[in-house]
Amino acid sequence: GETILVHGDYDADGMSASALLTLGLRELGGRAEAFVPHRTRDGYDLSDAGLQRATDLGATLIVTADCGVTAGEAVRAASSQGIDVVVTDHHRPGARLPEAVAVVNPMLPGSRYPFRGLAGVGVAFKLLAVLYERAGLGSPALNQHLDLVALGTVADQMPLTGENRIMVRAGLRALERSRKPGLRALLGNAGIGPDQRIEAEHISYRIAPRLNSVGRMAEADAGLRLLLAADSREAQTLADYLEQQNAERRLTDARVYDEVRKQVRSRVKDEDQAVVVWGDEWHPGVIGIVASRLVESTFRPSIVVSFDGDVGRGSGRSVEGFHLFNALQECESLLERFGG
């Protein structure tokens, strides 16, 4: 009987996980509302914006999706306001776990879960599978939502092995026959016809960029509302908005990458083992994409930092054999926060 706030991340995996948990909890009779933060205004992870949204809704339970495992301070703040938190995440935990009601994450220290490669949406699916079983609902009721599991897993570039391979294979077929108006509108705008066989590459190169772009450039809430849309007209309006944001993201990405390449040519030496570049007011929504392109061109771990005044917000990508998270831990005293 409590109001539940599902708090997701602003990327395609986070939106998919949030939509999945919201739809699933509603089907089980729960009063669930979904929220994803604004990348530049609210920042990453469970924070003040999410707590304020829970308060506004009168929610006394927050369930995170694809975030929360390093949000210890926010979880304590929620608890002090009488709000319970259940964390579902797949990112690496920090030195201390948040003091939540429960933390569901295959990456937990000492975890005996046999497959550690789940996306955030995969972890959400596993939680719902237990709830559906306890509610006496058969697997077909939940498996209809494997379209969202395939979307988030492929979009987050998780390995298509083990459980992921099974869920994505089934999820691609579910996506082909999906009755969700938002997914149908998204597929149509991506040029994927109703009778076309959908492969993982369609998600990677056509569908996911449209969702990720709105999370990078504007309100990720538009992408979440698209996935939850029950009306085809509303879904098409939102899908068209995502199309505009994707076009803007491509232009911004190209401009920032051009500036970064000039900096790399003047600053980075052959003997440098990593690449760190920085600039003023580069759009924080595209610096992760630029970092990925730098790794491809330099074959070195790369970090791109965008400064707004004295505060820099960075995004990094690494290469096989170099653990970027551990490297950032070595620099922890220099950073306000980090994770991923």
N, C-alpha and C positions, 0 to 999 in steps of 0.2 A: 503493500500500500504506500510505500514511500515514493517520492519523486526522485528519479535517478538521472544524474547528468553524465552522459557519455562524453568524455573529453579526449579528443584525438589530436593527432599531429596534422600539420598543414601540407603534407605531401600525399601522393596518390595512395600509398600504403596506409597512412593514417586516416585519410578520408574513407577508404574502403573498409578499414577495421571499424571506424566509428559508425558507418552506415550499417555494417553487418551486426554489430552489437545492438544498435538502436532498433533495427527491424526485428532481430531475434528476441530481445527483451520484451518488445511490444507484443509479439506473437505469443509469448508466455504469460501475457497479462500484466506486464510491468508498465509503469508510467515513465517512459524514457524520453529524454530530450538530448539532442546532440549539439556539440560545440567544438569548433576548432579555432585556435588563436590566429591572429593576424601576424604574419612573419615579422614585419618591421615594428608595428605598434606594440604588440604583446610579447614577442620573443618566443623562443622555443620552450616546450614542455609545460607542465602544469605550473601555473603561476597566479599572480593576483587577478589577472583577467578571468581565468577559469573559476577561481573562488568567487569572484563577484557575480559571474553568471549563475553559479550554483545558488548563491544567496538570493539573487533576483527571482529565480524559479522556485525558491523554497525547497530545493533539493537537499536531502540529508544523506545522500550517498553519491559519490563520484566513482565511476569506473573509467579508468584511463584506457586508451587504445593506442598502441605504438609509442608510448611515452610514459614517463613517471618513475622509472626505476632509479633515477638520480635526483628526484625532486623531493628530497628529505625535508627541506625547510617548508615547502608548500604543503606537504602532507601534515606536518606538525601544525601549521596555521589552520588547515581545514579542521583538524581534530579539535583545536581550541575553540572552534566555532560550532562544534557539535556535528560536524560532517564526517562520516566515515569515507575511507578511500580504499578501493580495490585496484591494484595496479596490474595491467596486462601490458607486457612490453617484450621486446626481443633484443634490446640494446644491452651492451655490457654494463653491469652494475658498478657503482663506485665502491669505495672502501667500506661504506656502511649502507645497508638497505634502508629505504624509507620505513617508518614505523606505521605501516598501513595495516588494515584488517587482513589483507592477503597480498602477496606479490606472486604473480604467475608469469614465469619467464624461464625458458629452457637454458638460459645462460647463467642462472644462479650458481654460485660456488657449491660444489658438491651435488649438483643436480644429477639424478640418475636417468633423466629422460633420454631416450635413445637417439633422438634427432634434434640437433641444436640449430639447424638451419631454417627454422620457421620464420616467416615474416611476421610483422605485427598483426596482420589480418589472420594469419595462421594460428597464432596464439589465441586471438579472439574466438576463432572457430572452435578450438579445442575446449575453451571454457563453455561456450554455448552447447557443445556436444554433451557435456556432462549435465548441464541444466535441462536440456531437452529429454535426456534419458530419465532423469529423476522426475520429470513432469509426465512421463509415460508417452511421449511423442516419438514416433518412429523416425528413422534417419531421413526419409524423403522430405519431411517437413523442413529440415535444416539443409539438406543437400541442394535444395533449389537455390540456395544462396552461395553455392560454390563459384558462381560467376564472379562475385566480389572477391573471393579468395584467390582465384586465378589472376584477377586484375591487380590486386595489391602485391601478390607474391612476385609476379613478373616485373611489375613496375619498380619494385625495390631491388631488383637484380639479385634476388636470392638464388642459390643453386637449385637447379631443377633436377634434384636427386632425392632419393628416399621418399618421405611423406610428401614433400613438395611436388615431386613428379606425379604422384598419384592424384593429389588434389588439383593440380593445374590441368592435368589431362582431362579429368572429369569436369573441371571448371570451364575449360574452353568449350566443351560441348554444351554446358549449361548456358554459357554466354551466347551461343548461337541461337538458342531458343528462349533466351531471357525475356520475361514479360515486364521487366522494370522499365518504365517510360524513359528514365534518365539514361540508362545504358543503351536503349534503342536509339535515342536521339544522338548520343555520343558516337555510336557506331555509324550512323548515317552521315554525320558531319565528317567522319574520318574516311568516308568513301568505302565503307564495308557494307555490302548488300545483305538483305535478309536471308538469302539462300547461300551465302558465301561461307566456306569453311574457314574458321578462325584459328590461327596459329599464334604461338607466343610472340612471334615477331610483330604481329599486328598490334599487340598490346604495347610492346617496347617502343615502336617507332611511330605509331599513329594515335593510340588511345591515351597512354600514360602521359605523353608530353602535354596534351590538352588539359588534363587534370593538374599536373604539376605546375603548368604555367600560371594558372589562376592563383595557386598557392604562393608562387614566387612574385607575381606582379601586383596582385590585388587582394581581394577577400577570398581566402580559401573556403569560407562559408558557402560561396556560390557553387563550388564543386561538390561539397557535401550535400547541399540542398538538391543538386542535380541527381545525385545517387539515390536520394530519398524521395524524389518527386513521385507523386501518385497520378499527376495530371500530365497528359502528353503535350498540351500547349505550354504549360509552365516549363516542362522539361526542354522543349525546343528553344524557348527563349533563353534559358540558362546555357544550353549547349552552344548557342550562337555567341553568347557573351564570352564563353571560354575560347571560342574560335578567335575572337578579337584579341583577347589577352595573349594567346599563343603567338599571334603575328607580332604583337608588340614585344614579347619576350625574345623572339628571334632577332629583331632589330637591336635590342638592348644588349643581348649576348654578343652579337658581332662587334658592336662598338667597344664594349669593355675588353673583349679578347684582343682587339687590335691595339688598344693601349697597353695591355699586359705584354703582348709580344714585343713591343718596342722596349719596355722595361727589361724584359728578359735578355734581349740582345745587348743592352748596355750594362746590366748588373751581374748577370749570372756567368760564372766562369766554368770552364770545362771540369775543373777539379771539385766544384761544389757538389755535395752529396744530396742536397735537397734544394728546392726552389721556394723562396718566400718573396712575394711581391705585394705591394700595397698602393692604394691610391685614395683620393678623396671622393666620397659620394658615389662610388661605384654602386650600382643597384645591388643590395644584398641578396636579392632573389636569384641572381644569375652567377654569383661568384662560385657556387658549387659546380655548375656546368663548366665554367672557365677553368677551374682547378682540374676537372677531369680531362679537359682538352690539353692542359699543360702536361699532365702525366703522359698522355699519348705522344706528345711531341718531344718531351725531354727525357722520358723513361726514368723519372725521379719523383719521389714524394713531393707534392706541391701544395702550398697553402697560399690562398688569395685573401687579403685583408682589405676591407672597405672601411675608411675612416669617415666618421661624422663628427667633426670637431676633434676632441681628444679621445673619443671612444672608437675603437676598432672592432669590427665584427668580421670574423674569418670563417673560411670553409676550406677543408683540406681533403685531398685524396691521396692514396698511397699506391705502392707497387708490391708485388708478391715478395714476401720475406721481410718487409719493414712494417712494424706494428705502430701505426700512427697514434692510437690512443695511449699506448705506453710512453711514446715519445712526449706527448702532451703532458702526461703525468710528471715527467721530469721537469717540465716548465711550469708546474702548477702555481708556483709563487708569483709568476708574472701574469697570470690569467685571472679574470674575474670569474669566469665559469667556462666549462668545456664539457663535451660528451659526444656520444654517437656510437 
